Amino acid sequence: MMIPILATVIRALWLIIEYPYLRRYKIKPAKDWDKNSAKLWDIANTIEPVGMIVGFTSLGRIERGSGFIGLLGLALLLAGIAVRWAAIWTLGKYFTGRVLIKEDHRLVRSGLYNMCGIRLTRVR
């Protein structure tokens, strides 16, 4: 029972830390670059707590599986958060909660966006 509690606390902390950051730098794009994908993300984040509560409280008779599966899920949660925060850190002022192009936008090619040192060239 410790893994579900830990996963819920970690997820809640992630939201508590990231949500104010996203709200502080909220920008209304001139064009819908993300094709409403942000709305899908918002819906998923709304549904997720319900799934966690149903799954962790055994409502609906959902079986939890082995401890290994729980640890794997917790590890994937932490890895996902680490990748997201690394992306946010790398993008810096260019990170937003929506896909858009800013006035002073530039292509970021460092950190996670380095493509493992591969240089992309334009084919003519």
Secondary structure by P-SEA (a helix, b strand, c coil): caaaaaaaaaaaaaaaacaaaaaaaccccccccccaaaaaaaaaaaaaaaaaaaaaacccccccccaaaaaaaaaaaaaaaaaaaaaaaaaccccccccccccbbbbbcccccccccbbbbbcc
